Amino acid sequence: MRPKSERDFVAGLLFMLTGGAFAWGALGYGFGNGRNPGPGYFPFGLGLLLALLGGFLVFRALTVETDGREPIGRIAWRPLLAVVGAIAFFAAALPRLGLPLTVAIATFGVSFATPEARWRPALLLALVMAGFCTAVFVGGLRLNLPLWPLPFHHWGG
């Protein structure tokens, strides 16, 4: 059976794969019960919901007629690499550069996922996000995150 909507079909398969992986991974944690949930309870439920949503999308893509075949098209490499690169940079740089600087650099870099991006608004967004993330995660939630680059480390929280 050929899908009537390629986009919904592929999205549904990805949702099922991701949701199934999260639900399966959550089984390694204590599940608990409804009254006293363990650490695996919430991720398992969300993974299951995501997998069910994916199943619904696949079913819909195979059965419901649309206004034409929506081809998936070419992969947009620039945004994909910008987002994945920013996430990888954040994970690698956070312990060495501290939260504000890492957030600022990652936000500035990912702003150029689109060709229309300009450096001044990207810089402003990076500074606002750095301040916001520091205020929320270190000031508000008291997470123990590094605030400054390595030689000057001060751990927040």
Secondary structure, DSSP 8 states (H G I E B T S, - for coil): ---S-HHHHHHHHHHHHHHHHHHHHHTTS--B-SSSB-TTHHHHHHHHHHHHHHHHHHHHHHHS--SS--------HHHHHHHHHHHHHHHHHHHHH-HHHHHHHHHHHHGGGSTT--HHHHHHHHHHHHHHHIIIIIIIS----B-S-GGG--B--
